[in-house]
């Protein structure tokens, strides 16, 4: 039984550490939500790094238990930001969220 428990914990840990989301959490983005009107919210992700985030890079945002992802439609330069519209329920309330790529 002890070996089985160790095996399960090892498999779960490996699955998390190898997932795209876990790898992406290495570079944080400033994340804010605001009202977007008619059942949608505006999600703004800001690049606080000194590197340009390339077009096509997958960006993640999390609020509560909900994580959503977007692909950067254009390069996001240092101190630049991008705004997306979402209808995800967790993002309907204005405030902070977690963002990364």
Secondary structure by P-SEA (a helix, b strand, c coil): caaaaaaaaaaaaaaaaacccccccccccbbbbccccccbbbbbbbbcccccccccbbbbbbcccbbbbbccccccccccbbbbbbcccccccbbbbbbcc
